[in-house]
Amino acid sequence: MSEAVYRTVKSSQVILKELMVPAYANFGGKVHGGTILSLMDKIAYTCAATHAKGYCVTASVDSVDFVNPVEVGDLLTLYASVNYVGKSSMEVGIKVVSEDFKLGIVKHTNTSYFTMVALDEQTRKPCPVAGLQLEDEEEIRRFVMGKLRKRLRRAHQQEITDIRKALELGQALSELEGENCLLPKE
């Protein structure tokens, strides 16, 4: 992109609704978490690709904490929105809600953030994406929080790398006392 291009948040927002059928059930009779994750990845891609006007890949997913189970027969609704845009990456926020439309019960099941990266279709290298045209306080808040989450993710990755490099087996073994593991006999 030679000159600055900006797109509104609303221009790439996506809503996906899907009925949870018996084939989606896990051994406990609830909808399998993997099914929900697959739908989340699908909507994250659709949202990011719409904003980028091109091919995107999932780079990372923040934690996915299932706060309520999803029942077979529920209508699952996923809402996706680009919250933050870097040079080639985008944070897509996803909110998932399940609805038992017979009983009128609506439950928030989870919220998660997917980092998507736009790729050039020929070179498969990251390519620039349009900026976000923020139109209200909520969009500004989400952008700021997305930038903060990006900074925290990078700091966390660096912290893990530093811990791994400094790890001494002798010290680590002493920290395993009282843990639910069986160590090899010497």
C-alpha positions in Angstrom: 0.0 0.0 0.0 1.6 3.2 -1.1 -0.8 5.6 0.5 -2.5 5.2 3.9 -5.8 3.2 3.6 -8.2 2.9 6.5 -11.3 0.8 6.9 -14.0 1.0 9.5 -14.4 -1.7 12.1 -18.0 -2.3 11.0 -16.9 -3.0 7.4 -15.4 -6.3 8.4 -17.6 -7.4 11.4 -19.0 -10.9 11.0 -21.8 -12.8 12.7 -22.0 -16.6 12.3 -25.0 -18.7 13.5 -25.0 -22.4 13.6 -27.3 -25.0 15.1 -25.5 -27.5 17.3 -26.4 -30.9 16.0 -25.9 -34.3 17.6 -22.8 -35.0 15.4 -21.1 -32.2 17.3 -21.5 -34.0 20.7 -18.6 -35.2 22.8 -18.7 -38.2 25.1 -20.4 -36.2 27.8 -23.2 -35.2 25.5 -22.2 -31.5 25.3 -20.9 -29.9 22.1 -17.2 -30.7 21.6 -14.9 -27.8 22.4 -13.0 -28.5 19.2 -16.1 -27.9 17.1 -16.5 -24.5 18.7 -12.8 -23.7 18.2 -13.1 -24.6 14.5 -16.1 -22.2 14.2 -14.1 -19.5 16.0 -11.1 -20.0 13.6 -13.5 -19.8 10.6 -15.1 -16.5 11.7 -11.7 -15.1 12.7 -10.4 -15.8 9.2 -13.5 -14.4 7.5 -13.3 -11.2 9.6 -9.5 -10.7 9.0 -9.6 -11.6 5.3 -12.5 -9.1 4.8 -10.5 -6.4 6.5 -7.2 -7.3 4.7 -8.9 -7.9 1.4 -6.8 -11.0 1.0 -5.4 -14.3 2.4 -4.8 -14.5 6.2 -3.5 -17.1 8.6 -4.0 -17.7 12.3 -0.8 -16.7 14.1 -2.0 -17.3 17.7 -5.0 -17.6 19.9 -5.3 -16.2 23.4 -6.8 -18.5 26.0 -10.1 -20.0 25.3 -12.0 -20.5 28.6 -15.3 -22.1 28.3 -17.5 -20.5 30.9 -20.7 -22.3 30.0 -21.3 -25.6 28.2 -23.0 -25.7 24.8 -25.9 -28.1 24.5 -26.8 -30.1 21.4 -29.9 -28.3 20.0 -28.6 -24.8 21.0 -28.2 -22.1 18.4 -24.6 -20.9 18.6 -23.9 -17.3 17.6 -20.3 -16.0 17.1 -19.5 -12.3 16.8 -16.2 -11.2 15.3 -14.6 -7.8 15.0 -11.1 -6.5 14.2 -10.1 -4.8 17.4 -6.5 -3.9 16.6 -4.3 -3.6 13.5 -0.5 -3.6 13.3 1.5 -3.6 10.1 0.4 -7.0 8.8 -1.3 -8.5 11.8 -4.8 -8.0 13.2 -6.4 -8.9 16.5 -9.9 -10.3 16.0 -12.1 -10.4 19.0 -14.7 -13.2 19.1 -17.6 -13.5 21.4 -19.6 -16.8 21.5 -23.2 -17.0 22.8 -25.4 -20.1 22.9 -29.2 -19.9 23.0 -31.7 -22.5 23.9 -34.4 -20.9 21.8 -37.2 -23.2 23.1 -36.6 -22.1 26.7 -35.3 -18.6 25.8 -32.1 -19.1 27.7 -29.1 -17.2 26.4 -25.6 -18.0 27.8 -22.2 -16.4 27.1 -19.9 -19.3 26.4 -16.5 -17.6 25.8 -14.6 -14.7 24.5 -11.2 -15.0 22.8 -8.7 -13.0 20.7 -7.2 -14.4 17.5 -4.1 -12.9 16.0 -4.3 -13.1 12.3 -1.6 -12.2 9.8 -2.2 -11.1 6.2 0.0 -12.9 3.7 0.9 -12.1 0.1 -0.7 -14.9 -2.0 2.4 -15.3 -4.2 5.3 -15.0 -1.7 3.4 -16.2 1.4 5.2 -13.4 3.3 3.4 -11.0 5.6 2.0 -8.0 3.8 0.6 -4.6 5.0 -3.0 -4.2 5.9 -5.3 -1.2 6.1 -5.5 0.7 9.3 -8.6 1.0 11.4 -10.9 4.0 11.2 -12.1 4.2 14.8 -15.6 5.7 15.1 -16.6 5.6 18.7 -15.3 5.2 22.3 -15.9 1.5 22.3 -13.7 1.0 19.2 -11.0 3.2 20.6 -11.1 1.1 23.9 -10.9 -2.2 22.0 -7.9 -0.9 19.9 -6.0 0.3 23.0 -6.7 -3.0 24.7 -5.6 -5.0 21.6 -2.3 -3.1 21.6 -1.9 -3.8 25.3 -2.6 -7.6 24.8 0.0 -7.6 21.9 2.6 -6.1 24.2 1.7 -8.5 27.0 1.9 -11.5 24.7 5.4 -10.5 23.5 6.6 -9.9 27.1 5.1 -13.3 28.2 6.9 -15.1 25.2 10.2 -13.4 26.2 9.7 -14.4 29.9 9.2 -18.1 28.9 12.3 -18.0 26.7 14.3 -16.5 29.5 13.1 -19.1 32.1 13.8 -21.9 29.7 17.4 -20.7 29.1 18.0 -20.3 32.9 16.4 -23.6 33.9 18.7 -25.7 36.0 17.5 -29.3 36.4 18.7 -29.7 40.0 16.6 -26.7 41.1 13.6 -27.8 39.0 13.7 -31.3 40.6 13.5 -29.8 44.0 10.4 -27.8 42.9 8.7 -31.1 41.9 8.4 -32.2 45.5 4.7 -32.6 46.4 3.6 -32.5 42.7 1.6 -35.3 41.2 4.4 -37.0 39.3 6.7 -40.0 39.8 10.4 -39.4 39.2 12.8 -42.0 37.8 14.7 -43.9 40.5 18.4 -43.1 40.5 
